[in-house]
Amino acid sequence: MRAFAGRNTLERLARYGYGARGLVYCVVGALAVLAALGAGGQTGDSKGALRTVLGGPFGPVVVGAIAVGLLAFAIWRLVEGITDADRRGAGPKGLAVRGAHLVSAGIYAGLALTAASLSLGLGLKGGDGMQDWSAWLMAKPLGRWLLALIGLGIVAGGFGFLGKAVGGDVTERLALGPEQCRWARPIGRFGYAARGVAFLIIGGFLVVAAWYQRSSEVKGLGEAFRLLRRQEYGWILLAVVAAGHVAFGAFGLIQARYRRIDAPDIDKTDDAAAEAFRALR
């Protein structure tokens, strides 16, 4: 019974986290779609979406709940990266995915902190977080090259998303039957494709910033949307990619309900740690 309870704790955290992330991307995409169609809205990032939710009914409460969910998702990503909960293996691809999970844990922990700050009425710190850390990194020895490598890694992640959208099975970890997969799979493919496009643009911004040694060139999702809008027939490009982010968010909500989550037994882990400590004594 204790083992089941331990696994249940992590599984609940993971499902809550997928749901919170999904909700954020639904709002981000919906606002960008409205901007593309000239019906209001804005081409912003996750922080902008949180501000929008904050201005709605019961805003501080909802944003506070999202903050808890994003923190839960960060914890789950950390567990995935450390324990290989999804059985990715120790090959190059598996290690790359687990490493990406660890980076994702840090990103969503930061976003959870932002959401909590907004919920409590503390506001946001001034400046651009991405530009601040990239400027700090480039000031270090070999920092320019590290920033370029990070950018290339994000670009590689973008191609990975696109590859999964085109040829991967996005529903392989969902507890759904063939009939249900028929409607869930297109949503997932569309969402992964949109995220792939966004990653290519954001990674490109980082590489350009490293090349010119200007942190001002580092941009996030909001600027990626605006870059698409500035192209010929940009409103169509923006509308499609923004709608894809709504799909990505919707797929996150599907994952919150149906994803197979093989959570490690935290009670067993705690017991093993206690045994090791007693042995050392």
Sequence and secondary structure as in RCSB ss.txt:
>XXXX:A:sequence
MRAFAGRNTLERLARYGYGARGLVYCVVGALAVLAALGAGGQTGDSKGALRTVLGGPFGPVVVGAIAVGLLAFAI
WRLVEGITDADRRGAGPKGLAVRGAHLVSAGIYAGLALTAASLSLGLGLKGGDGMQDWSAWLMAKPLGRWLLALI
GLGIVAGGFGFLGKAVGGDVTERLALGPEQCRWARPIGRFGYAARGVAFLIIGGFLVVAAWYQRSSEVKGLGEAF
RLLRRQEYGWILLAVVAAGHVAFGAFGLIQARYRRIDAPDIDKTDDAAAEAFRALR
>XXXX:A:secstr
 HHHHHHHHHHHHHHHHHHHHHHHHHHHHHHHHHHHTTSS     HHHHHHHHHTSTTHHHHHHHHHHHHHHHHH
HHHHHHHH TT   SSHHHHHHHHHHHHHHHHHHHHHHHHHHHHTT    SS HHHHHHHHHHTSTTHHHHHHHH
HHHHHHHHHHHHHHHHHS TTTTB   HHHHHHHHHHHHHHHHHHHHHHHHHHHHHHHHHHHT GGG   HHHHH
HHHHTSTTHHHHHHHHHHHHHHHHHHHHHHHHHB      HHHHHHHHHHHHHHH 
